[in-house]
Amino acid sequence: MNTEQLVTGSSLPAPAAGQHAPAFALSNQYGELIESSAMGEDAFFLVFYPFAFSAVCGSELEELQKIHSEFTAQGVRILGISVDHKFALRTYAEQIHCGFDLLADFWPHGAVAKRYGAFNLESGAATRNTFLIQGERIIDSFSSPIHQARAITRYRQALELLK
């Protein structure tokens, strides 16, 4: 890792549109193993967020829950991912009535987030990065600052790239 990355607190560079999506296999809030290799050619949003039970994360995931059926109608899954433990994610999912998978990038701590360039070394948390993935390729990616939710319109713009 170079010095600049250590100074800014970021992890590896995020893969860009057109690049290979790093593989992952993580437990969801129910302890079920979710593997990227099992997605086949299905499209999904990989939504990194810092922590369960934080104000911005909660409101952002609640907004995604509201439009979850819109995405599933188009054959696109939403996978939330944070460094929280699966037991914490289960309680969190129940509390916010989350109908999509929340993946635990708990141990090794933030390993998947790091491969996606979505890990802040200073805070030990995932950053607000989103990747639209189809097959094994990144179709689109976007992010927002840590204290700002990503706009739902940006998710819809990304979906347009699948058409």
N, C-alpha and C positions, 0 to 999 in steps of 0.2 A: 504494500500500500504506500502511495506517495505521501509526502509531507503535506501537500495541499489538502488531500482528503482528510488527514488527521486534524488539520487546523479548522476546516469547515465542519467537521463532525459527520461527514457523509460516508457511506459505504462505497462499494464498487459503482462504476457508472451504470445507469439504467439502460437496459437494452432498448433499442429504438424500433420503430415500425419497420417491418420487413425482416427483422432479425429473429433468430431462434429464441423461443421462450424457454428459460431454464425449467427443468423438470422439478416436480415436487411431489411429496407424499406426506400428508399431514392429517391428523385427527380433527374431526369436526366437533361441535359442542356435545355430540352424543357418543363420542369415542369411535365413530366410524372412520375408516381410512379413506381419504379422498386423494386420488392420484391423478395427476395431469395426464399421464399416459392412458388412462381409462376414458378420457373425454373424447377420444377419436377425433373426428372432424367437427364436433360441436363447438360452438363459440361460447365463451364465458368472459365475464369481467372478473379480474382479480383485483380486489379493492383493499389496499393496505390502509390501515388506520392505526393510530398510536396505542390507545388503551380502551378497553371496555370501561364503562361507567364514567367516562369523561363527558363533559357537556357537549362539546362540538361533535364528538364521535357519535354520541347517542342521537342527536338531532339529525345528523347526516345519515345514519343507518335507518332511522325511522322514515326519512324521506325516500330512501331506496326501497324500503318495505312497501310504501304506498304505490310505487310504480313497478314492483316486482312482477306482477301479473302481465304487465305490458311487455316486459322483456321475455318472460317465459313463453308468451304467445308467439314471439318471434324466434323461439328456440334458443334463447341466450340465458345462461345461468349467471347468477351473482354469487361470488365466493368472497366473503369478507375475511381478512387475515390480519391478525395482530400477534404480539408476543405473549399474550395472556395464556394461562393454562386452560385446558378444555373444560374443567369444572367451573371456572369463573365464567367462561363463555356460555355455558349452558344456562347458568343463572341469569346472565345478561340477556341472552336471547329470549328467555321466558319473560323477563321484565319488559323488554321493548317489543314483544310479540313478533319476533323475527322469524320469517318463513323461509329464509335461505341459510345456507351453511356458513358458519363462522369457523374458520380454521385456526388452530393453535400452533403458532410458530414459536412454541415455548422452549423446546430443547432439541438440539443445541440452540441456544438463545438467538432468535432472529436469523437463523441460517438462510431461510428462503428469502426473507426481506433483503438480506445482504446480497444475495445473488441477483436480485432485481434492482439493486441500487436504491432500495427503499428502506434504509435503516440509518438511524441517527446514532452515531457512536457516543455522543455526549449524553443523550437522554436514555439510551438503551431501548428505544421504541421505534416502531415502524413510522415512516413518514406517510404523508397523504398522497400516495401514488396509485394510479389506476392503470391497468393494462387490459385491453381487449385482445383476447387470444382466440385464434381458431386453428385447429390442428396443432402444430407445434410452432406457429409463427405469431409474432406480435403484429396485430393489425393497426393498433393505435395506442397511445399512452398520453396521459395528462396528469397533472398534480395541482395541489394548492398548498399555500403556507400552512403550517401546523395549526394555527388558530382560526382557519377559515375552511368551511365545508366546500367540497367540490360542487359545482353547479349541475343540476339534473340535466339542463340543456346540453351540457358537454357530453354526457352519456348518450343522449339521443343523437348528437352529431356523430359520435363514434359508430353507433349502430348503422348509420347511413352508409358507412364504408363496407358493410357486409352485403349490400344490395348490388 
